[in-house]
Amino acid sequence: MRLASIECTRVLAILAVMVIHISPFANPFDPTVWTDPWAVAMAGFLNQVTRFAVPFFFLSAGYFLQPRLQSAQPLDVALKYCRPLFGLWVVWSAIYIVMPFNPAAVFEQGYQAAMQPQWQMLGADLLNQWWVGGMVHLWFLPALALAVLIQALCYQWRKPQWALWLGGGLFVLALLGGSYGKPLFGGEWKLLTRNGPFFSLLFVALGCAIRQYQWRLESAMALRLMLVGMALYAVEAILLWQGAGVGLNRHDFLLGSVPWAVGLFLWLLANPEWGRGSWLERQAPKVLGLYCLHMLLVIWIFPLSMLWLSPWWELAKVPLLWALAWGLYGLLAAIPGGVRLLTLPGRPLAAAHQG
């Protein structure tokens, strides 16, 4: 089942993820580059206004997978769904492990010497690295797979609502160990609670519940719920920033993420024909591949940001990344075997985004 509004929002969500990772007006390798108050505020705004994307992906996965999880063999369904995700995670982790962040250094120092700092960074935090893989954004794949497996277990035990309760508990723990750790306990946990099922399970379970119980809201009411969630999220982020010194770009999720994401999803369900036949809808099959490959471009664009310290460059690098990502996707899709890097094994590109 395809809903045009959901398909189009998949593409908007991957564009939002790219904005987060390309970090306009913020340089992860040198935080001292952009310290002007307007730049800090702009970086934080762009980083946070795009945070609907990952909860939306989790909700979508739960929603479209739910009918199969409700079948007689939910664990078999989940394992069939998760094995290719873990396969992509392994393959792309290997690619990022051997791909140099700074190709120029390879020519100057040789491959092994240039890669040593990169490999040392990967091995410096094994507590969290094994949840992530070879590149920071790949955390999403095992997080989704673990959430689906837990949800399947709950269906196996005929207690699907347990996933909601467990997901809610893990969500609260994740906030206490993450964004709320500094003001409440003086610091965050060493375990990065963005990873694994801490956040993913609740949203996957909510997606399943929306489908199973046919939760619906009128378009206007769903929009209000989304706006309330956005307002709550903004208040949380500002209070944590001003009151506890927690940077705006620290937050992957906050309490407001739940009504924001659920309101958005219900709004889209109330308007399923939005975007029918549009360019956005036609790009939806590419979302998984774009998610996996775009960080290759991000790590190569970052050094340019150190050379061109200009607000115009910070704005221009966003559409540049989008254009290059589509170009690289087309290149990989055209070479023999490249399709295997862009979609789940055994599925054509046109169906790759479906649960």
C-alpha positions in Angstrom: 0.0 0.0 0.0 1.4 3.3 -1.1 0.2 6.7 0.2 1.4 9.6 -1.9 1.6 11.9 1.1 3.8 9.4 3.0 6.0 8.8 -0.1 6.6 12.5 -0.7 7.4 13.1 3.0 10.0 10.3 2.8 11.9 12.4 0.4 11.5 15.6 2.4 12.7 13.6 5.4 15.9 12.4 3.7 16.6 16.0 2.6 16.1 17.0 6.3 18.6 14.3 7.4 21.1 15.7 4.9 20.7 19.2 6.4 21.4 17.8 9.9 24.6 16.1 8.7 26.0 18.8 6.5 25.7 21.2 9.6 25.2 24.7 8.1 26.9 27.3 10.3 28.5 24.6 12.5 31.7 22.6 11.9 31.9 19.4 13.9 35.7 19.2 13.4 36.3 22.8 14.7 33.5 24.3 16.9 35.4 27.6 17.1 34.8 28.5 13.5 31.2 29.7 13.9 30.8 31.3 17.3 28.8 34.5 16.5 25.4 34.4 18.3 23.5 34.6 15.0 25.4 31.7 13.6 24.9 29.6 16.7 21.2 30.4 16.6 20.9 29.6 12.8 22.9 26.4 13.2 20.7 25.3 16.1 17.5 26.2 14.2 18.3 24.3 11.1 19.5 21.3 13.1 16.4 21.1 15.2 13.6 22.0 12.8 14.6 19.0 10.7 14.3 16.6 13.6 11.0 15.3 12.4 12.8 13.1 9.9 14.0 10.1 11.9 10.9 9.6 14.1 8.9 9.8 10.8 11.0 7.0 9.3 10.5 4.8 12.4 6.7 5.5 12.5 6.5 4.6 8.8 8.3 1.3 9.3 6.0 0.3 12.1 2.9 1.4 10.2 3.6 -0.5 7.0 5.0 -3.6 8.7 2.2 -4.1 11.2 -0.1 -6.2 9.1 2.6 -8.8 8.6 3.7 -8.7 12.2 0.1 -9.5 13.2 0.3 -12.7 11.2 0.8 -16.2 12.6 4.6 -16.0 12.5 5.7 -12.5 13.6 9.3 -13.4 14.3 9.8 -14.9 10.9 8.4 -11.7 9.4 10.7 -9.6 11.5 13.8 -11.7 10.8 13.1 -11.6 7.0 12.8 -7.8 7.3 15.8 -7.3 9.5 18.4 -9.5 7.9 18.8 -7.3 4.8 19.0 -4.2 7.1 21.9 -5.8 9.0 23.4 -6.7 5.7 23.3 -3.2 4.4 24.7 -2.0 7.8 27.7 -4.4 7.5 28.4 -3.5 3.9 28.2 0.3 4.3 30.2 0.1 7.5 32.9 -1.6 5.6 32.8 1.0 2.9 33.1 3.9 5.4 35.9 2.2 7.3 38.1 1.9 4.2 37.0 5.2 2.6 39.4 8.1 3.5 37.8 11.2 5.0 40.5 13.3 3.5 41.5 11.9 0.0 44.2 14.6 -0.4 46.0 13.2 2.7 46.2 9.8 1.0 48.3 11.3 -1.9 50.5 13.2 0.5 51.1 10.6 3.2 50.1 7.2 1.8 46.9 5.3 2.4 47.8 3.6 5.7 49.3 6.7 7.3 46.3 8.9 6.2 43.8 6.3 7.6 45.4 5.8 11.0 43.7 8.8 12.7 40.3 7.8 11.2 40.7 4.2 12.5 41.8 5.4 15.9 38.7 7.6 16.1 36.5 4.6 15.3 38.1 2.5 18.0 38.2 5.2 20.6 34.6 4.6 21.9 33.8 0.9 21.5 30.9 1.2 24.1 29.0 3.1 21.5 30.7 2.3 18.2 29.3 -1.3 17.9 25.7 0.2 17.9 26.7 2.5 15.1 29.1 0.8 12.7 31.5 2.5 10.3 29.8 5.9 10.1 27.7 7.9 12.6 24.5 7.9 10.6 24.4 4.1 10.3 23.1 3.8 13.8 19.6 4.0 12.3 19.7 0.6 10.6 20.4 -1.6 13.7 18.1 0.7 15.8 15.3 0.0 13.4 16.0 -3.7 13.2 16.1 -4.1 17.0 12.9 -2.2 17.4 11.2 -4.4 14.9 12.5 -7.6 16.5 11.2 -6.4 19.9 7.8 -5.5 18.5 7.7 -8.9 16.8 8.4 -10.6 20.1 5.5 -8.7 21.7 3.2 -9.9 18.9 4.5 -13.4 19.4 3.4 -13.3 23.0 0.1 -11.7 21.9 0.9 -8.6 23.9 1.7 -6.0 21.2 0.9 -3.2 23.7 4.0 -4.2 25.7 6.2 -2.7 23.0 4.5 0.7 23.6 5.1 0.5 27.4 8.7 -0.7 27.0 9.3 1.8 24.3 8.0 4.6 26.5 10.2 3.5 29.4 13.3 3.3 27.1 12.4 6.7 25.7 12.4 8.3 29.1 15.6 6.6 30.1 17.2 7.9 26.9 16.2 11.5 27.7 17.5 11.1 31.2 20.8 9.8 30.0 21.0 12.3 27.1 19.5 15.7 26.6 18.2 15.9 30.2 21.3 14.3 31.8 23.3 17.5 32.4 20.5 19.6 34.2 19.2 16.7 36.2 22.4 14.7 37.0 25.3 16.9 36.1 26.2 14.9 33.0 25.2 12.5 30.3 25.6 8.7 30.3 28.7 7.3 28.6 26.3 5.1 26.7 24.9 7.2 23.9 21.1 6.7 24.2 20.3 7.7 20.7 21.5 4.3 19.6 19.8 0.9 19.8 16.1 0.7 20.7 16.1 3.5 23.2 14.3 5.9 20.9 13.4 3.7 17.9 11.1 1.2 19.8 8.5 3.8 20.9 8.1 5.2 17.4 8.0 1.8 15.7 5.4 0.7 18.3 3.4 3.8 17.7 3.4 3.2 14.0 2.1 -0.3 14.6 -0.5 0.9 17.0 -1.7 3.6 14.5 -2.2 0.8 11.9 -3.6 -1.9 14.2 -6.1 0.3 16.0 -6.9 2.6 13.0 -6.1 5.8 15.0 -7.1 8.7 12.9 -7.6 12.4 13.4 -9.2 15.0 11.1 -6.7 17.0 9.1 -7.1 20.1 11.2 -6.8 18.3 14.5 -3.7 16.4 13.4 -2.1 19.6 12.3 -2.8 21.1 15.7 -1.2 18.1 17.4 1.8 18.5 15.2 2.1 22.2 16.0 1.7 21.6 19.7 4.5 19.0 19.5 6.7 21.4 17.7 6.0 24.1 20.2 6.8 21.8 23.1 10.0 20.6 21.5 11.0 24.3 20.9 10.3 25.2 24.5 12.3 22.2 25.8 15.3 23.0 23.5 15.4 26.7 24.4 15.0 26.0 28.2 17.8 23.4 28.1 20.0 25.8 26.1 19.4 28.9 28.2 19.0 27.2 31.6 21.5 24.4 31.5 23.9 25.3 28.7 22.8 22.3 26.6 23.5 23.2 22.9 20.6 23.2 20.5 22.3 20.7 18.2 22.6 18.2 21.1 19.1 16.9 20.8 18.1 14.0 18.6 14.8 13.6 20.4 12.9 15.4 23.1 9.5 14.9 24.7 7.9 17.1 22.1 9.2 14.7 19.4 6.3 12.3 20.1 3.3 14.6 19.4 5.3 16.3 16.7 6.0 13.1 14.8 2.6 11.5 15.5 0.7 14.6 14.6 2.7 14.9 11.3 2.0 11.2 10.5 -1.7 11.5 11.2 -1.9 14.6 9.2 -0.4 12.8 6.2 -2.8 9.9 6.7 -5.7 12.4 6.7 -4.5 13.7 3.3 -3.2 10.6 1.5 -3.4 12.0 -2.0 -1.0 15.0 -1.4 1.8 14.9 -4.0 0.2 12.2 -6.2 2.2 12.0 -9.4 4.8 14.6 -8.3 8.6 14.5 -8.6 8.8 13.9 -4.9 6.7 10.8 -5.1 8.8 9.4 -7.9 12.0 9.9 -5.9 10.7 7.9 -2.9 12.3 4.6 -3.9 15.7 6.2 -3.7 15.4 7.1 0.0 17.2 4.2 1.6 20.1 4.4 -0.9 20.4 8.1 -0.4 20.5 7.6 3.4 23.3 5.1 3.2 25.5 7.0 0.7 25.1 10.7 1.5 27.7 10.7 4.3 30.4 9.9 1.8 29.8 13.3 0.3 29.4 15.0 3.7 32.9 14.0 4.8 34.4 15.2 1.6 32.5 18.6 1.6 33.5 19.4 5.2 37.2 20.3 4.4 35.9 22.9 2.0 34.0 24.5 4.8 37.4 25.2 6.5 38.6 26.9 3.3 35.5 28.9 2.5 34.4 30.6 5.7 31.4 32.3 4.2 27.7 32.4 5.1 26.9 32.0 1.4 28.9 28.8 1.3 27.2 27.5 4.4 23.8 28.0 2.7 25.1 26.7 -0.7 26.5 23.5 0.6 23.0 22.2 1.4 21.6 22.2 -2.1 25.1 21.1 -3.3 24.9 18.0 -1.1 21.4 17.2 -2.4 22.5 17.5 -6.0 25.6 15.4 -5.5 23.7 12.7 -3.6 21.3 12.2 -6.5 24.2 12.2 -8.9 26.1 9.6 -6.9 22.9 7.5 -6.5 22.5 7.5 -10.3 26.2 6.6 -10.8 26.0 3.6 -8.4 22.7 2.4 -9.8 24.3 2.4 -13.3 27.3 0.2 -12.5 27.2 -3.6 -12.2 26.3 -4.6 -8.7 25.7 -1.0 -7.6 22.0 -1.6 -7.0 22.9 -3.9 -4.1 24.3 -0.9 -2.2 21.1 1.1 -2.7 18.3 -1.2 -1.8 17.4 -4.3 0.2 18.5 -7.6 -1.4 15.9 -9.2 -3.6 13.8 -6.1 -4.0 13.6 -3.9 -7.0 14.4 -0.2 -6.6 10.8 0.7 -7.1 9.8 -1.2 -4.0 12.9 -0.7 -1.8 11.2 1.8 0.5 8.3 -0.3 1.3 8.2 -2.1 4.6 
